[in-house]
């Protein structure tokens, strides 16, 4: 609403604007109180949400630590990384083994061929596969949605027929449908839809059949009708072929290597491809070799150079006949300790925040500043004032205190079933809430005791933390989740709409009351101006009458 331009005091000489402004400041006191109440509610909501964010981080930290890898971390070493390397797994024992010799590394099957075209000439990268005597590819595609026109892709070869079968695999008479070579579309002669599940079989493009495992099935590698030798190499490098292929254009040779090592991996093509690649049809398929090595006096063979021994991943890198390589694995005490300490630090950080909020001093004489008060202060003065005004929003808060007490209790209630009476509870392995109750339940960590427990029995440490019924982490996770739910009902989550939480609904009600009072203030201010305007009018009339009388009485002199 546009504020009207007023000129007061012209007749009376009274500064009516200042008087009305001062009167309205008194009238605004109820509105200022409501705005201060709303600001205090917002500050309290924000304090709750800060705790909620910290509880969420703590909950996530508890969930992350529950993974077994955090408690079964292993360190491993090799006496000669250049010949044999090792990576210990979570279930590796604290052990050492000797690789006494590596008689043979595992190798993959390899083969070099010289593809030729129909005229027996060496191919180039741009040679069309249609000129290479390769086997024609049979396409079989199924219709997923009923339609009147079915465009076949890839497009059937010119002059080839298209055979249809229904969803039950029964042939459809060729008099019932028409295939148009120009458009590549199939239609039913009676104008009806082609039913879903219909299968079309036809010839299009070319294919190579390859077997990569001895005794296995041939895999079909397909190429488009206009594919070149370069496209063929790309297809041979595809994930389904099991091969790595490289074509050297100067010599016209194609190098093929099996992706898998071991004697069971082979390179074998169908007879038509063998002829194109100039492979003797009677030749024995190329095979790889198994790794052969001696471990602690036992001869072993494996299809790969990466093997698992005593839950350790061992990689053979070179062949050697003497000079044994020693591999060892041990519990990575420091890493496990660091994982646990990271969670404890996050827990203590959350407890610190909550403890600070419930003990923070409340300065009730420092209420939120009104707009008029802010206009009279500098930015630095406003900042210092609001630091006092915002302090202690959650002092003595029962919800926050309850959350702290609940989580403190989880540390003493966490237990593990074990025959070792010295590892049944967390305080026995160096984690306790201590005797100082003023710290709100912060955890005191005894590094020496915790590391000793990890080295002694990491499985029991794991059980103390993760047991579904009595472990610490599930209890902390649930306690943090429940506390967050209680706070969220009151203060809402970040970005939540006002109607979804109680403080939001309260602030909405305050906004409604403020608007109603502001409307009343406008009416009140207008009423004041009308009264002073009436006074000015009356004084103008009186002045006019006095001037007329004076002129009348003195006019003849």
Secondary structure, DSSP 8 states (H G I E B T S, - for coil): ---------TTT---HHHHHHHHHHHHTHHHHHHHHHHHHHHHHHHHHHHHHHHHHHHHHHHHHHTSGGGTS-EEEEES-TTTEEEEE-TT--SEEEEEEEEEE--BEEEEEE--B-TTS-B--TT-BGGGTT-EEEEEEEE-SS-BS-EE-SS---TT---EEE-TTS-EE-TTSEEEETTTTEEEETTS--B-TT-EEEEEEEEEEEEEEETT---EEEEE-TT-BHHHHHHHHTSTTT-EEEEEETTTTEEEEEEEEESTTEEEEE-HHHHHHTT--TTS--EE-B-EEEEETTEEEEESSSEEEETTEEEEE-S-BSSS-EEEEEEE-HHHHHHHHHHHHHHHHHHHHHHHHHHHS---TT-----HHHHHTS-HHHHHHHHHHHHTTTTTT-HHHHHHHHHHHHHHHH-B---S-GGGSBGGGGTEE--S-GGG-S--EE-HHHHHHHHHH-HHHHHHHHH-TTT-HHHHHHHHHHHHHHHHHHHH--TT--GGGSHHHHHHHHHHHHHHHHHHHHHHHHHHHHHHHHHHHHHHHHHHHHHHHHHHHHHTT-
